[in-house]
Amino acid sequence: MLFILTLNKDCEVGFIPFQAGVTLDSKVIHCLSEPLPLAVIQTVSETLPKKPPLHPWGQKKNPELTKKQILKALKRLLGDSKDFAWEDVSGERRFYPGVEGQAQKERVACFDFNQIVRGKQLSSGDLQRLARDLGVKGDIISQFAQQNVRGGWAEWVPSVKQVKGKWQCQRCGEKDLEEWPSIYGRALTCRGCISMGSSTSLDVLYRDKRRLLNRPAKVIFQPHWSLTEAQRKASDEVLEFVKHSRSEALLWAACGAGKTEVCFPAAAWALKQGKSVLFAAPRQDVIHDIEPRFRKDFPSYPIQILTGMITNKLQAGGLVLATTHQVLRFWRSFDVIFMDEIDAFPYHGSRTLEWGLKQALSEGGKLLYLTATPTPERLKAAENGEVLLIRLPSRHHRNPLPAPVWVRSGKFLEASAGSMDQWGKQLELLRAEGPVLVFVPKISWVAPWVKCLEQRHPRWCINGSYSADPERGKKIKELQQGSYDIFVSTTILERGITLPGIQVAVLGADHPVFDERALVQMAGRVGRTLESPGGKVLFIAQERTKAMKRAVEWIEEQNRQAFKLGLIDNGERR
């Protein structure tokens, strides 16, 4: 998207989108003949003197000299790639002819546009998609956006621009950019958020400054569950944090303790106060797992659901459930953010996603991190008092967390009948307890092990999935419905999913990809429901690694803590 550089009577440099029907400010007297990327316009503006030049007699500002300075700066920046000249537009209202007023269709589209774009930062590609969704031309959407910019409710920002002398993507914060030559001189592309669409120094972001909610909302909150003693205590602490306490907190909960529902009362209170709320998670399976629970407990309330599987990325509503990648489309939008599974891929260790989450938080907003497996850095911050620590060490059914058992495998875990000689019987006994979720460390292991298990157990229904599986959503729904005897998966199912009666076997538990947090999360799939509060977890591996030992210690420490507080009935139970 390109812009026309403008100069007004006070020698102030401005810009308008290079689109049909965009209205000029009455003060504008000159426009540059050729459109430019916004980053170029802002770079040129920064080279001009702080104060506009005066005529020799010092009484009036000198637009002619300013025009010369701008042309000189453009030549220095772009060379002779383009011929620029100034056009006198004093007295004109539009740079391009447009239709006065708006047709009824456009008025409806304008209303819908303003509902959808609140609190968002959208690329020019996003705006074009929105135009198609609303059934209007792209130029009309640009007019809507420019009206908001002129009203002070929004702004245009280069997608990639210089910040303190260094180029940075304004959508994701990435500074490691790819450079390439263009007709506008040096250009840069961000690869950190390429999955969200192009972000280059020649492109632009529309940033809407308005709140997602501008008034207290009517919220019908009808929880279909009762909080246990432990959950009620944690829920009260979360609500107190959202109302009064510090800006950041950590909710450390046992796997399956119901940490999401613990946050519902605080979310309902915030929405009733007119505060916008985000529930974010790194993986889309988590979002789709919690969506029906939100819809059930917040009936008729508009909820935005944003994941890679959802085609409509531009929705409206003050309650948002989104993967951390989709959060990059928001800017200073949320008064309260609940960030689940902070130690999970792809969020953990990603500067891009962490930057995007912080940029989505409004000034003075509250950020609550949720996890069953906090990193040492998070725990240290809590111990030092930098963040508030809230603990929920037990599940609602008062049973301890199942502790994993190590089963020694052969030297190689190749997908063959022979490799199962040492542990095949244990897997059969595990299936007698319930359906089995088999975790493997690599995508390349999924299909071979599905085939191997089908050959060994031809009467069993066996399948598998991984992150890029096109049938992933369908298979997971079938898994939740109890359609499989054994399901082989990578770590995509280690978090945020409840499978009644499931048993777990971690194949190759000694593989380096499985750290103690991943092992704890995989074990945490077992025994999550009141109907099936127990179960078994097998760590199938050639040797017992430090990560495996630490995972068992972590689970047993949670059980001891819960037993000490009287939150489970038997802390020694397996």
N, C-alpha and C positions, 0 to 999 in steps of 0.2 A: 504494500500500500504506500502510495506516494502523497506528498503534501506540497502545497504552493506556499512559498515564503512571502510574507506580507510585511509592509512597513506603514505605520500610521503617522498621523500628524505630529505626534510627540517623539518621533524617531524610534519607536519601540518595534522590535522585530517580533512577528507572530507567524502563525501558519494555519492553513485550513486544508482539509482533505481534498485531494485532486479528484473530485466527484461532481457529477451533475447535480445542480439544484442546491448547492451549499451556499448559504447566505453570507455575504461579507459584512463585517462590522462597519458602521457608518464612518468611523475614524480612519479606516484604511484608505490610503491614497496611492500606493504603488504595490504591484505584485511582480514577482520574478517570472520570466517568460516560460521557464521549464520547471516541471515538478522535481522534487528531490526526496530521498529517504529522510525520515525525521531525524535520524542520528546525525546526518550531514548538516541539517539545519541547526541543530543544537550545538554541534561543534563550531560552526561558523559564528553563532551567537556568542559563544564563550570567548571568541577571539576579539570581539568588539570592546571598545573602551567602556568602563563602568558608567560614565556619564556621556550622553549624546553630544556630539560636537556642536559648537555655536558658530554663527556667522562671524566674520571678522569684527563687526562692531559689537558683538557680544550680547545682543538683545534677543535673538531668535535662534531656535535650534535649526540645524543645517541638515535636512534630509538628503541633499545631494551628496554631501561628503560621506554620510552613512552608507548610501547606495554604492559609492565607489569603494568604501572599505569592505563591504560585503562581496562585491565582485572580485576584489583583490584576494580576499580570503578563499573564495571558491576556486580561483585560478591556482592558488598555492596548494589547495587541498586536492583538486581534481585534475589540474593541468589543463590541457586543451581538448579534453574528451568531449566537452559540450560548450556550445556558445550560449552565454546567458545575456539577457537584456532586461530592462525594466519596462513595465507597462503601467501607464497612468490609468487608474480605475476610480479616481475620485468621483463621487456622485453615483457610482453603480452599486447595486445591492447584491448582485450575484455575479460570481465569476463565470458560471455557466448558466444558460437559461433553464428554468425549471417551472413547474406548474405551481401557481400560487394556491395556498391552502392545501388541504388534504382530503382525499376521497374517503368515504366511509371505511373502505377496506384498509386504507393506510392508517386511519385513526385507531382502528381495532388492533392492527399490527403494532402500532406505536405503544399502546397500552400493554400489550403482551410483552413487547421488547423490554419495557421498563420493569416489568415484574421479573423477567428472567435474568437480566444482567446485573441486578442489584448485588453489590459486594463481590463481583467477579472481575477477573482480568482475562480478556479474550483476545486471541490473535486475530489477524485479518481473515485467516481461514475459518476460525470459529464464527466470525460475523457473517461470512458468506454462507456457511451451513445454517446459521440461524435465519438468514434471509429466505433460504429455500424452505425451511420448516414453517415459516410464517407466511409463505406464499407471496413475497414481494421481491423486487429487484435489489441487488446488492447496493446500488446507489442510494436507495431509500433507507436501508439500514445504516449506511454511513451518515446520512442526514440526521437520523434519530440519535446516533452516537454524538455527532457534532453539536446538536442542540444541548445535550447534557454537558458536554465540555464547556460550551459557552455559558451555561447556567452555573458552572462551578461544581457540578455534581460528579464530574468524571474528568479524566485526563488522558491524553495520548502520550505513550512512553515508547521509546525505541526498544525493540525486543532485546537487542544487544547494544550496550553503550559503554562509554568510558566512565568509570567511577574511581576518583582519586588517581587518575593516570593509568588505570588498568581496565581492560575490557571485561565486561561481566554480563551474563545472560540475566535479564530482569524477570524472567519467569521462574527460573530454578536456582539462580545464584552461581551457576558454574562459571569458572574462570579459565578452565582449560578448553580453549576454543580452537576451531579449525579455520585457518586463514586462507583466503583465495582472492584473486584479482577480479574487479568488476569495473563497469564504466563509471562508477562513482568512487573509484579508488579502492583502497584496501577494504575488504569485507570479511566478516567473521560469522561462522555458523556454530551453534551450540549442539553438541551431540548428547548432552546430559538429559534433555527432555524431548528428544526427537520423536518418541512414541506419542507425544501430545500434538505433533505437527511441527512444521518448520519454525525455527527461531533464529533469525539472522539480523545483522546490523542494518539490513535494508528493509526489514519488516517492522511492524509496530504492534503494540499491545493497547487495547482499550481497557482502562482501569476505572471501574465504577466505585465511587467513594461512599455511596449510600449504604445504610445498614440493611441487612437481610430482613429484619423486622424493625418497623418504626413505631410500634405501639404495643402495649401489652396484648397478648393473644388469648383467645378462649381455647383452653386445652382440656379435653376430656381424657383424664388419665384413669384407666381401669385395669389395675394389675390383676393378672389371673394366677397369682401365686402369693404365698405368705412368706415373709422373711423369717429365717431362723434367728436365734439370739445373736449369733456371730454376724450374720448378714445385716441385721438391724443396727448393730453397733457400727459396722463399717459404713452402712448407708447414711447414718446420722453424721458420721465424720466427713463423708463426702459432701453432704448437703451443707454442713458448717463451713467447709473449705470454699465451696462455690459462693456462699453468702458473704463471708467475712474474711477469710484467712489469706494466706500468702498466694503468690501468683502461680506456683508450681507445687504439685504433690505427686506422690507415688503410691498407688494401690498395689500392694504385693499380696496376691491371693494364690491359694492352692489351685491346681488344675481342676476345673469342674466345680469350683466353689460358688459360681454364679456371680462373678464380678460385674458382668454387663448389667444384669437386673438390679444389682446393688446401686448402680448409678441412675436408674430410671427416676426415682423421686426427685433427685437433684435436677435432672434434665427437665422434668415436668415443672418444677418451681421456676427454673430459668425461663422457659418458654412463656409461662404465665406473666412473667415480669417484662416480656418483650425482648428477651435476650436470645440471640441465635445460638444454636447448639450443633456441634459436629461430633459424630462418632467416626473415628478413622481407624483403619487397620491396613497393614502392608499387603494382605492377600485378599483377593475377591471372594474366595470361599468363605472367609470369616464374615464378610459383609452380607453375603446371600444367606448365611446361616442365621444371622441375627435379625434380618429384615422382617420375617414373619412374626417374631417376638415383639418388635416395635409396633408393627401394624395392629397386632392383637391388643396391646396395652395402650396404644394411642389411636383409638379408632377415629376415622374421619379426619385426622390431622394430616396436612400435606407434608409428605416426606420425599426428599430428593435421594434417589439411589444412584450412585455413580461408581461404576466399575468398568473394566475393559469389556465385559460381556454385555453391558447396556449400550445400545446404539444411540439413544437420546442422551447426550451429555449436557444439554442445556435445559434445566428444569427450574422450577420455582418452589420456594418453601423455606421456612426458618429452621427446620430440622433436617440435617444432611447426614447420610451414611455413605462413606466414600473410602475408596482405597487411597493410599498416600499419594499415588501418582495423580489422581483426579483432583486432589486438594490444590495442586499447582494452578488450577483455574480460579482460585479465590485469593482475594487481597484484603487484609485487615477486616475480615468478614465476621469472625465468630467471637462471641463473648465467652463461650465455654467450649473447650475442646477436650474430649475423652479420647486419648490415643491408646488403642489396644495393641498388645503384642509388640512392644517397642524393641525387643531384642530379636525380632524375626526378619529374615530376608524378605523383600529387598530394602526395608527401611534401615535396619541395623547397619551402621557403617557408611550410609549414603549421605554425603554432604548435601546433595540435591534435595532429597526428600525431607531431611531435617530442616533445611533452609525454608522449603515451601511450607512446612507446617508452622514454623514460627511466623512467617509472613502472612499466613491466613488468620492469625490471632489478632484480635482488635487491641487497641491500646487499653491497658488495664484489664485485659481478659485473663481467664483462668485456664490453666493447662494441667490436666490430670493424666498421668501415665499409668497404664494398667498392664500387669504382666504376672505370670506365675514364676518366671525365671529372670529376675533382674540381673543386670551385669554388675560386676564389682564396682564400676564407676558410679552407677546409680545408687547402690547401697552406701557407698562412701559419702556421696552427697547428702543422703538422708541422715547418716550418722553425724555428719558435720552440721546438721541443721539447715542446710541450703535448701532442701525441699521437705515438705511435710510427708511423713511416712504413715500410711494406713495399712493395717494388716488384716487379712482374712485367711487364716491357716487351715480352715476345715470346709468340707462339703456339707451341703444342706441335710444329707441323710444320716449324719453322725457316724459314718463309717470311715476308717482310715484309708489313706491312699494306698493302692496295691504297690508293693515293692517289687521291682524286677528281679528275676532269677537268671543267673548266667548258665547257658547251655553251651558246652564246648562243641565247636564245629571242627571239620577237617581243615587241612592246610589251605585248601582252595574252595571257594564257594561258587564254583561254576554251576550253571543251571543244568544239572544232569541228575539222573536218578541216583547214581553212585554217591554224589556229594551229600545226599540226604541220609546216608546210612546211620550217622551218629545222632541225628536229631529229628529224623522224619517221624518217629513214633511220638515224640513230644508234641509235634505239630498236630498229629491226629488226636491226641488227648486234649489238646487245646481247643480243637474244633468241636469236641464233645461238650465243651463248656459253653460254646457260642460261636457265632461267625468270627473269622479271624482277619484282622488287618495286618498285612505283612509289609513292613517298611524296608525299602532298599536304598542304598546310598547313591545310585546312579540311574539316570533315565535308561541307559543301555541295558540295565538289568531287568526292567519291567517285563517286556515282551518274552524274553527267554524263560523267565521264571513262571510266567503265566502258562506258557506252553508245557514246561516241565511238570508243573503241578497238575495240569489237566491230564497229562499222560499217566501220572501216578494215581490220580483220583478222577477217573472218567465220569463218575456219577455226580460229582460235585460241580456246582456252578462257580466258575472262577473267572475273574477279569482283573484289569489293572488300568492305571492312568498316571499321567504326569502333567506338568504345567502346560505344555504346548499341544496336548491331546485335543483335537477338535470335538471329540465326544465327551470331554471331561464333565461338563455340567450334567448331561444325561446320565452318565455312569454314577456320579456322586448321588444324584437323586435316587437311583435304584439301590445304591448302597445304603442310604438312609432308610429306605423302605424294607431292608432286610432281604434283598434279592440274591445275595451272594454268600457262598460258603467261605470263600477266601477272596480277598481283594488285595492286590499288590500295588503299592504306591510309593512314590518318592515322598519327600518331606512336605509336599503341598497339603497333606492332611494331618500334619503334626499338631495343628493348632485350630482352635475356634470351631470345632465341629463335634457334635454329640451323636454317637451311634449306639443306641440301646443294645445292651448285651454283648458288646464287642470285646474281643480278646486281642492282644497285640503280640506280634513277634517282630523283633528288629533283626533283620538278616544282615550280617556283616556289621554288628554293633561296634566293632573295634575299628571301623573305617574312620580316617581322619575327618571326614565331612561331618561326622556326628560328634559334636561337643556335648558337655553335660547338660546344657540348656535344651538342646534338641532332643536328647534322650529322655529328659524329664517330661517334655511336652508330649512325646510319643507315648510314653507310659501313661500320661494323663488322659488318654482317650478311654481308658478302662474304668468301669465302675462309676460313671457320672450320674446315673439316674437312680431314682428311688426304687424303681422296679428291678434294676440290676446294679446294686451298690457295690458288688464285689467283682472279681475277675482275676485274670492272670496276665503277667507280662514276661516274655522271654527275651533275653539278650543273647542271640545266637552269634558266637564269635570264637575265633581261634584262641584269643587271649583276653584277659580281663584288663582293660585299659584304665588309666587314671580317670578318664571321662566317665566310664561306666561306673567305677567305684564312687566318684563324686556325685553322680546322678542318684544312686541308691542312698547315699548319705543325705543328700538334699531332701529326698522324699521322706526318709525316716525322721529328719529334723522337723519337718512340717507336722508329721504325726505326733511327735513328742510335744511340740508347742501347742497343738490343738488339744491333746490329752491333758496337758498341764492346766489349760484354761477351762477344762470341762466341756469342750466343744465336740468331742467324739467319745464313744462309749468304751473303746479299748485301744489304747495307743500301741499295743504290741501286735495287734491282729495284722495278718498278711492278706 
